[in-house]
């Protein structure tokens, strides 16, 4: 398997307010089917911290609350929006 460590600004607009505590830890985990994983976790009583969101840079993701209080950003890669990519110098 492949592992990637991503660091982001907790004040970034895509981070839900409930995950912006100064000492908060957010772990981003890539999965094959984020919708299925979110439905599975929600059925097990895991707290959803955000709605499912498709980002223009090519991620579908949702934030969930792990039992130990860590926020998890579950994501899958999707095709990015070509207009957004071009506007941000990626195409």
Secondary structure, 3 states (H helix, E strand, C coil): CCCCCCCCCCCCCCCCHHHCCCCCCEEEEECCCHHHHHHHHHHCCCEECCCCEEECCCEEEEEEECCCCCEEEEEEECCCCHHHHHHCCCC
